[in-house]
């Protein structure tokens, strides 16, 4: 009976200790709430998304799972997913260059407009004169008439240009007119065998060019190329006249012709300065009519005058070459104004090739030209 009571007291003690331990142990914390969906308050959602709705372009990336944190720590800040660039859907061989030939300085440079230019060439002309022909004075003599050309004075040769910029890369249409008039004086000793003669020579030239011009793209940066082609009409007249006490002679040569004309210009631009260096070459082949006149008069001591004249004509091709080099300038405050200055050389061959005669014309000097775009 004693053992039974001891076992009962032991069981009652264990039960009391268990109840006291359960009361002293703190209650377990409640489970942590799930992380919020979307950005925290005060942060705008990504473009193209709505709260609680996935992005139509790309679903948002799942929020990173935080690692074990101590009880009571602040949650990690919300970081929106980085946007993902999606390339546009271009079709094969699709033209994505926009409107071509519209406002592209390399293709058209200017809008349709008129332009006008004026210039002056200060040149020194020289004629290689080998005009000669026999002149018969009835009942007196047959004489070979030949007169040299006196040294011609340097002169100003004005030039005028009127043209139209077609625009949109279609080039220019232009007309150029220039002319030259000069004279020279000299002396021929013992012209008639007794007395000296006073020699006077004249030169008159008129040239009209009707051209189409175009600016071409260059493969080298800061280089420009411009070419033109068209037709040229020209009239060149020169004469010499000498007279002494007993003899007077006169020779003249007139050429009028037309033919193809072409030119090429290369220019090196210096960006930011408006300056450029250029070289230009032009050529033409004119086919026309040459008319030459030879006259002679003899004065006798008794006042009698004998005279005769000869006329020579021929059809001839006259090649022409013009070479120029200089500096161009476009002021930044007036971009529609262009200036050029330089040196030029021009040669006319076969200008007096008729019968036994021949003549060539050479001019060289400096030029100054200006152009205004309207």
C-alpha positions in Angstrom: 0.0 0.0 0.0 3.0 2.3 0.7 4.4 1.7 -2.8 1.1 2.5 -4.3 0.9 5.9 -2.6 4.5 6.7 -3.6 3.8 6.1 -7.3 0.7 8.3 -7.1 2.7 11.2 -5.5 5.4 10.9 -8.2 2.9 11.1 -11.0 1.2 14.1 -9.4 4.5 15.9 -9.1 5.4 15.3 -12.8 2.0 16.6 -13.9 2.4 19.8 -11.8 5.9 20.5 -13.2 4.7 20.0 -16.8 1.8 22.5 -16.3 4.1 25.1 -14.7 6.6 24.8 -17.7 3.8 25.2 -20.2 2.6 28.4 -18.5 6.1 29.9 -18.3 7.0 29.3 -22.0 6.1 32.4 -24.3 3.6 31.9 -27.1 4.9 31.2 -30.6 5.0 34.3 -33.0 2.4 34.5 -35.8 3.6 33.6 -39.3 5.1 36.5 -41.4 2.7 38.0 -44.0 3.6 37.4 -47.8 5.7 40.2 -49.5 3.6 42.9 -51.1 2.9 42.8 -54.9 3.9 45.9 -56.9 5.9 49.0 -56.0 5.8 50.4 -52.5 3.6 53.5 -51.9 5.0 56.7 -53.6 6.8 54.8 -56.4 5.2 54.9 -59.9 4.7 51.6 -61.6 6.7 50.9 -64.8 5.3 52.4 -68.0 2.8 50.2 -69.6 1.8 48.3 -66.4 -1.1 48.5 -64.0 -1.1 47.5 -60.3 -1.7 43.8 -60.1 -1.6 43.4 -63.9 1.4 42.0 -65.8 3.1 44.1 -68.5 1.8 43.6 -72.1 5.3 43.7 -73.5 7.2 41.5 -71.1 6.0 39.9 -67.8 7.7 41.3 -64.7 10.5 39.3 -63.2 9.7 37.6 -59.9 10.8 39.5 -56.9 14.0 38.2 -55.3 13.4 35.9 -52.4 15.0 37.4 -49.3 17.3 35.3 -47.3 17.0 34.5 -43.6 16.6 37.8 -41.6 16.6 38.4 -37.9 13.2 38.7 -36.3 11.9 42.3 -36.5 14.3 43.5 -39.4 13.0 46.0 -42.0 12.0 44.5 -45.4 14.3 45.0 -48.5 13.3 48.0 -50.7 11.3 47.3 -53.8 13.3 47.3 -57.1 11.3 47.4 -60.3 12.4 45.0 -63.1 14.8 46.6 -65.7 13.0 47.3 -69.1 14.0 45.1 -71.9 14.5 46.8 -75.4 12.6 45.0 -78.1 14.0 45.8 -81.7 11.4 47.1 -84.2 9.8 44.7 -86.6 11.3 45.8 -90.0 10.3 44.0 -93.1 13.1 42.6 -95.4 14.4 45.2 -97.8 12.3 48.0 -96.2 13.4 51.6 -97.0 13.9 53.4 -93.7 15.8 56.5 -95.1 12.8 58.7 -95.1 12.2 61.3 -97.9 15.2 61.1 -100.3 16.5 64.2 -102.1 14.7 66.5 -99.7 16.9 68.9 -97.8 20.0 66.8 -98.2 22.9 69.3 -98.7 25.1 66.7 -100.3 22.4 65.9 -102.9 20.8 69.2 -103.8 22.4 71.9 -101.7 20.0 74.6 -102.7 16.3 75.0 -103.4 15.2 76.1 -106.9 16.3 79.7 -107.3 18.0 82.2 -109.7 21.6 83.3 -109.4 23.6 86.1 -111.0 27.3 86.6 -111.3 29.6 89.3 -112.5 33.4 89.4 -112.9 36.3 91.1 -114.6 39.4 89.5 -116.1 42.6 91.6 -116.3 44.4 89.9 -119.2 47.3 90.5 -121.5 46.4 89.2 -125.0 49.0 88.1 -127.6 48.4 87.2 -131.3 50.7 85.1 -133.3 49.9 86.7 -136.6 51.1 85.0 -139.8 48.4 86.4 -142.1 49.6 86.7 -145.7 48.2 86.8 -149.2 49.2 88.2 -152.6 47.5 91.5 -153.6 47.5 92.6 -157.2 47.5 96.3 -158.1 46.3 96.3 -161.7 48.9 97.6 -164.0 51.4 98.2 -161.3 52.6 95.2 -159.3 51.8 92.0 -157.4 52.8 92.3 -153.8 52.7 89.8 -150.9 51.0 91.6 -148.0 51.8 90.7 -144.5 51.6 92.8 -141.3 52.6 91.9 -137.8 50.4 92.6 -134.8 51.5 95.3 -132.5 52.0 94.6 -128.8 48.4 94.7 -127.4 47.6 96.6 -124.2 46.4 94.7 -121.1 42.6 95.2 -120.8 39.6 94.3 -118.6 37.4 91.6 -119.9 33.9 91.8 -118.2 31.8 88.6 -117.8 28.2 88.1 -116.8 26.4 84.9 -115.7 22.7 84.3 -115.4 21.5 80.9 -114.2 18.8 78.9 -112.5 19.3 76.3 -109.7 16.9 73.5 -110.5 17.3 72.0 -107.1 16.7 68.4 -105.8 20.0 67.3 -107.3 19.1 68.2 -110.8 21.9 70.8 -111.4 22.0 74.3 -112.9 21.2 75.9 -116.2 23.4 78.9 -116.9 24.3 81.4 -119.6 27.7 83.2 -119.6 28.6 86.2 -121.7 32.1 87.8 -121.8 33.9 90.2 -124.2 37.3 91.8 -124.7 38.4 94.9 -126.6 41.9 96.1 -126.8 44.4 97.8 -129.1 48.2 98.3 -129.5 50.5 100.6 -131.4 54.0 100.2 -132.8 56.4 101.3 -135.6 57.8 99.5 -138.7 61.2 101.0 -139.8 61.7 101.7 -143.5 58.3 100.3 -144.3 58.2 101.6 -147.9 62.0 101.6 -148.3 62.2 105.3 -147.5 60.2 106.1 -144.4 58.9 104.4 -141.3 55.3 103.4 -140.8 53.0 103.7 -137.8 51.4 100.4 -136.9 48.0 100.0 -135.1 46.4 96.7 -134.2 42.9 95.9 -132.7 41.4 92.9 -131.1 37.7 92.3 -130.4 36.3 89.1 -128.9 32.7 88.0 -127.8 31.9 84.6 -126.3 28.5 83.2 -125.2 28.3 79.9 -123.3 25.0 78.0 -122.7 25.6 75.2 -120.3 24.0 72.6 -118.0 26.1 72.2 -114.8 25.9 69.7 -112.0 27.6 69.1 -108.7 28.8 65.6 -108.0 29.5 63.8 -104.8 33.2 63.3 -104.0 34.7 60.2 -102.5 37.1 62.3 -100.5 35.9 64.4 -97.6 35.8 68.2 -98.0 36.3 67.9 -101.8 33.7 69.1 -104.4 33.5 68.4 -108.1 31.4 70.3 -110.6 31.1 69.7 -114.3 29.2 71.4 -117.1 28.5 70.8 -120.7 26.8 72.8 -123.4 27.5 74.9 -126.5 29.6 78.0 -127.2 29.2 80.7 -129.7 32.2 83.0 -130.4 33.3 85.9 -132.6 36.9 86.9 -132.8 38.1 89.8 -134.9 41.6 91.3 -135.2 43.3 93.6 -137.7 46.5 95.5 -138.3 47.1 98.6 -140.3 50.3 100.4 -141.2 51.0 103.5 -143.3 54.0 105.6 -144.4 54.5 108.3 -146.9 54.2 106.1 -150.0 52.6 102.8 -148.8 49.6 101.7 -146.8 48.6 98.1 -146.0 45.9 96.5 -144.0 45.1 92.9 -142.9 42.1 91.6 -141.0 40.8 88.2 -139.8 37.3 87.5 -138.6 36.1 84.2 -137.2 32.5 83.3 -136.2 31.7 79.8 -135.1 29.9 77.5 -132.6 30.5 74.1 -131.1 30.5 71.9 -128.0 31.8 73.3 -124.7 32.6 71.4 -121.5 34.3 72.2 -118.2 35.4 70.5 -114.9 36.1 72.1 -111.5 37.6 70.5 -108.4 37.6 72.4 -105.1 39.1 71.7 -101.7 36.9 73.1 -98.9 38.2 74.3 -95.5 35.2 73.8 -93.1 34.5 76.7 -90.7 36.4 79.3 -92.8 34.3 79.6 -95.9 37.5 79.3 -98.0 38.4 76.9 -100.7 41.1 76.2 -103.3 39.9 75.3 -106.7 41.2 74.4 -110.2 39.1 74.6 -113.3 39.6 73.5 -116.9 37.3 74.3 -119.9 37.5 73.3 -123.5 35.6 73.9 -126.7 35.8 73.0 -130.4 34.2 75.7 -132.5 33.5 75.1 -136.2 32.9 78.3 -138.2 33.8 80.6 -141.0 37.0 82.5 -141.4 37.1 85.6 -143.5 40.4 87.4 -144.2 41.0 90.7 -146.0 44.3 92.1 -147.4 44.5 95.6 -148.8 47.4 97.7 -150.2 47.6 101.3 -151.6 50.6 103.0 -153.2 51.0 106.8 -153.3 53.1 108.3 -156.0 54.8 111.7 -155.8 52.4 113.2 -158.3 49.4 112.3 -156.1 48.4 109.3 -158.0 47.0 106.4 -155.9 47.0 102.8 -156.9 45.4 100.0 -154.8 44.2 96.4 -154.7 42.5 94.0 -152.3 42.3 90.2 -151.8 39.6 88.3 -149.9 40.2 84.8 -148.5 37.6 82.6 -146.8 37.6 79.1 -145.3 35.7 76.8 -142.9 37.9 75.8 -139.9 37.6 74.0 -136.5 39.1 76.1 -133.7 40.0 74.4 -130.5 40.0 76.4 -127.3 41.4 75.7 -123.9 41.0 77.7 -120.7 42.7 76.8 -117.4 42.1 78.6 -114.0 43.3 78.2 -110.5 42.4 80.4 -107.5 40.8 80.9 -104.1 37.0 80.9 -103.4 35.3 82.5 -100.4 31.7 82.3 -99.1 31.2 84.7 -96.2 29.5 83.1 -93.2 27.3 86.2 -92.7 26.1 86.2 -96.4 26.0 82.5 -97.4 24.3 83.3 -100.7 27.3 85.4 -101.9 30.3 83.7 -103.4 33.7 85.3 -104.5 36.6 83.9 -106.4 40.0 85.2 -107.3 42.8 83.6 -109.3 44.9 83.3 -112.4 43.8 82.1 -115.8 45.3 81.1 -119.2 43.4 80.7 -122.5 44.6 79.5 -125.9 42.8 79.7 -129.3 44.4 77.5 -132.0 43.9 77.7 -135.8 42.1 81.0 -135.5 43.4 82.3 -138.8 44.1 79.1 -140.7 43.0 79.9 -144.2 45.0 79.7 -147.4 48.6 80.4 -146.6 47.8 82.2 -143.4 47.8 81.1 -139.8 47.1 82.8 -136.4 46.7 82.0 -132.8 45.4 83.9 -129.8 46.7 83.7 -126.2 45.4 85.5 -123.2 46.5 85.3 -119.6 46.0 87.3 -116.4 44.1 87.5 -113.1 40.3 87.4 -112.6 37.9 88.5 -109.8 34.3 87.2 -109.8 31.3 87.4 -107.6 28.0 85.5 -107.6 24.7 86.1 -105.7 22.0 83.5 -105.2 18.4 84.8 -105.0 
